[in-house]
């Protein structure tokens, strides 16, 4: 099986260490994780100041807090990345893990016209990829394929809704795609995400699945968006297509939530407007020689990032430890892989790279969720570990 090789060059944003970059590292000698600052001089453990990433995100200015914090030098970023991919790991040395910890892991669905159409197709095909191509042609002919300028909840959107109902073409996915209310769901429990270099999990029951490359908002408990990172919202298309009530089974499996490589906090070099303009690219390199590449521009999103955050957190719903929010993808791979008309699905051993200029890159290898390392370190384990280390 193909091994993953990580380096600073392939992981950092295009402007290197200019941004306020924070991550988390597993420290074997501490039997637990530490919050770290990613700096030109190396990776600095700042857990004496901020025991959890949640604590850092809750400060009035996380970027400034990150830059002024000091602590133990754990080595160069290059050295930690070299030890992060499991095939090359020295288990006595530290390695990078997902940057978020106690925050709720949430996701927004159907935020792009293209992905909305694909969800409609999934629903009507009921998990049968062989029926998807024909449905794709029929539905696109009916409603078009560029709804990015249609504001959800607007009078124009409601007129389209009425037309689709009249033609018996309405779908629950169109409801959240062009209706007033966004789809916001729980992607995974807090602490369950995996970071760059890790094996990412596919439930073995699925035969039609795909990566979902996304920007992930980092939101404080106040509702303030304080930064961003990358994510892969691994999706089982056949399972969700059978019934939207199987969304949890389609989305939340061992190692199926990927985030990272770092959180980049807002400062003079990086803002919410940078995220609004972000282009996210995904590349899949398969053990069978298959390759696939595509990109999503957040300029084509149907709902503004601030609106998505507001629909997640506010007077209607509080998150005292903050949240990270996958913002959706317009990328739905349909390139045939095995046979004409069959479309794309993952194979075990696929290497998936998700990247964006201002956020860097995450690289993961796809495995059965059964074969990925089991999730055993939850919030209770974190609290006991931090207490043992005298950090709380």
N, C-alpha and C positions, 0 to 999 in steps of 0.2 A: 504494500500500500504506500502511495506517495507520501513522503514526509514534508512537513511545513518548515520552511526556513524564514525566520523573521530578522529584520535589521532595522536600524534607525532610519535609514534612507527610505525604506518602503513603508514605514509606519508613521513617521511624523507628518504633520501638515507641510504644505509646500513652503511655508515661511519658517520652518524649523522650530526653534525654541522661542520665537518672538511672543507667542501667545502665553496666557496663563493656563498651563496644562497640569492637571491633577489626575492621579491614578491610584490604584490600590495594588499592593504587592503581598503575596503570601510569603510569610517568613517562617521557615521550618523550625528555626531555633526558638521561635516564640509560640509555635503551634497555632498561629493565627495570622490575620491580615493587618497591614498598616496602610494608612493614607500617606501618599507620597507626592512630592513636587517633582516635576520633570524639568530639569534645568540643564544648561550646557555643561556644567561641571559634573553632572551626574543625577542620580535618583536619590532624593533626600526624604527620609522618614520624618514626617511632621506630626505623627500620632500623639506626641506629648502635648501638642496644642489642640489638635483636632482628632480625637479617637476614632471618629467615624466620618465618612464622606458627608453624611447627613449634617453633622456639626459644621463642617466647612461651608456647605451650601446655605446654612441658616445665618451666616454672618451678614452684616449690612453690605459688605463689598467683598465677595469671595475671592476675586482676582487679587485685590490688595492684600487680603489676609494670607493668601497662598504665597505671595511674593515676600512677605516679611517673616514668615515662619521659618524656623531653623530646626535642625535635628541631625540625626545620624546619616552619614553618607553610606549608601548601600551598594555603590558601584556605578559603573557607566550604564546608560540606557542600552547600549549595544550588548553589554554582558547580560543584563536581565532579559532582554529579548531573546538572546541566544539560548537562554535557559527556560523560556516560556513554552515553546512547542514541546509536547510530551515526549516525542521520539528522541529528543536531544537532552532531556532534563537530568540534571544532577539534583536529586531530591534533598540534598543537604543545603542547597543554595536557593535564594529567593527567586520568584518569578511573578510576572504580571497576571492579574486576574481582572474581572469586570470592575469598572470604576465605581459603580453605584453599589450601595449596601442596603440601608434601612428604608430607602424610598420605595413607595409602591411602584410596581412596574405596570404601566398602563399603555394602551394602544388605541389609536384612532383608525377606523377602517373606512374604505370607500371615499377617500378624500380627493382622488383624481378621476377624471372621466374614463380613462382607459381601464383602470382597475375596477371602476364601477361596472363597466360593461362586462368585464371578465367575471365578476361576482354574479351578475345576472345570468350569464352563460352557465356558470357552475350550478346555480340553483335550478335552472331549467333542464340542464343535462343530467342532473341528479347524480353527479359523480362519474358520469360516463364520458371519458375524454373523446371517444369516437363520435359522439354526437355534437361535440363542442364546435367543430369547424363550421358545420352547417348552421348552427344557431348563431354563431358569430356574424355570419353574413346576413342572416335574416334580421337580427336585432339592429345591426349597424345601419341597414337600409331603412329601418323604421325610425330611428331616433338620431342617426348620425354618430360620428366618433369624436367630435370636438365640442364638449359641453363645458370646457374650462372657463368660458366667459359667462356662463349661466350662474348667477349668484344663488346659492341654496336658500330656499325660503322666499325668494322674490316672487312678484306676481307672474313673471314670465315662467319661472320654474313651476308654479302652481298650475299654469295653463298647460304646460307640458304634461304634468301629472294627470290632469283631467283627460287629456287626449289619449294617454297610454292606458288609463283605466277603461276608457270607451272602447279601445281596441283589444282589451283583455291582455295587455302586455305589461301590466304593472308588476313590480317586484319589491320585496322588502329592501333590497339593496338600492333601488332607485329612491326609496323613501329617505334613506339616510344620505344618499348621494346628492339629491337636489332638494330635499325637504329642509325644514328649519333646524332639526336636531341632528347633531353629529353622532356617529357610532363611536362610543368610548367604552372599551372593555378592559378587563384585567388580562394582561398577557401572561404573567407568571407571578408567583409569590416573591416578596422581597427576599433578597439574598440568593435567588435561584439563577440569575444570569451568569453566563460564561463570557470570558473575554477573548481577545485576539489570540490566535495560536491554539485554542482549545478545539477539541472535537465537538461538533454540533449535532444535535439529535433529531432523527426522523423516526416516528413511530413505525414499526415494521408492518403494521396493518395497511399502510398507505402505498398505493401504486401510482399516484399522480400528485406530485408535490413540487414546490419551487421555493427559491429564496425570495425574500422581500427586502430589498435594500432601502433603508430609511434614515432620515435625520431624526434624532431623539432629543426632545427638549428636556432640560433639567430645570425643575420647578420647585421653588422653596415652599414652605408651608403657608406663607403669606399669599401665594399665587403668583409671585414674581418669577419670571423666567430669568434664570441666572447664567445659563450657558447651554451648550449642546454637545452631542457626540453622535457617533454612528451606531446603527443597529441592523441586525438581520432578523426580521420577524418571520422565522421559518414557518411555512404554511403547508398544510395538507389539503390540497384542493378537492380531492375526492371525498374526504370526510366532511368538510364544510359544505360541499355541494349536495350531499345527501340530505342535510338539514342544518339550518342556521343554529338550531339548538345544540348541535354538536361542535359549536365554535370552541368551547373549552378543550375538547378532545383534539381538535384540529390545530390548536395554537399552543397549548400548555403541556409539553412533554419534557422529559429529562433533557437538559442541555439545548432546548429549542429557542431560548431567548439569548441572543448575542448582543453585547454592547461594548463600546470602546472606540479606539484603543485607550483614549483618555477623555476626560471632561475638559472642554475648553470654555473657560469662564469669559463672560463679557468684560471687555476693557476697551482701550482706545484702538486696539488692533482688530477687534472682533465684536460684532453686535448682532441683534436680532435681525437687522436688515441683511446682514451677511447670510444668515440662515435662510431668509426669504429668497435669496438669489442663488442658493446652493445648487450645484449639480452633483448628483450621486450616481456613481458608476458601479456596476457589478460585472464581474467576470467569473465564469465557471469553467474550470479545466478538469475534464473527466479522465478517469483511468483508462477509458476506451479511446482516448484521443479526441473526443468531442470537446469543442470549446464554444463558448457563447459569451457575448458582451453586449451590454446595453446601458442606458443611462436614464435618469429622471431629473427634470429641472423643477425645483420647487416654485418657479414662477408660474407653473401650470396648475398648481394646487387650487382646488375649488373653494377651500375655506382657509382664511388667514391663520397663521400659527398662533397668534394671540387669541383668536376666537376659539381654537381647539383647546388651548389651555384653560380659557375661561369656562368652557363647557365641562371641563374635567373637575376643576377646583373652584370653590367660591362659597357663597353662603349656603348653597344647596348641598355641598359635599366638602368636608375638610380632610386634609391629610397632614397630621401633625409632624410627620417625618418627611414631608415633601413627596414628590413623585417624579418619575421619568416617564416621558410620553413619546412612544413611537408615533410619527405623524402621518404614516401611510405612504404608499408607493404608487407610481403610475406604471411601474415596470411589471409586466406579466408575460413571462417568456412563452412564446408559442412556436418557436423554431422546432421542427421535427428532429427527433433524436434517433429513434430506433427504426421507425417506419413512417412512410408518408401518411399524414393525417393524424398521427398519434400524438404529436406535439412534444413538449418538453416535460421530463420528470427527472429527478435526481437519481444518481447511482451512488451506492456506497463507495466512498473514496474520492468523491468530487471535492476539489479545492475551490472554495468560494471566496473571492476578494471583493469587499465593499469599500469604496474610497470616495473622498471628496477633498478638494484642494485645501480648504481651511480646517478640516477635521482629521486628516490623515487616512489610515486604512486599517481595516480589520480583515484577518485571513483565518479561515476555519476549514476543517475537513469534515465532510458529512459521514456520519456513522448511524447505525441503528441506535435509538435512544437506549436500548437495552445494553449496548456495548460501550456507551460513554460512561465516564466515571460517575457513580451515583452522587446525588446531591445529599450531603450529610451535615453540612455546616450552616445552620440556620441562625435566626436572630438570638435565640436563647444561648447558643454556643458562643456567638460573638460577645454577648454581654458577660458571660462567665470568663471568657478569655481576656477581655479588656480589664475586668476586675482583678484577675490573677496577676496581670501585668502592672497593676496600679494606675491604670489610665482613666478609670472612672471610680 
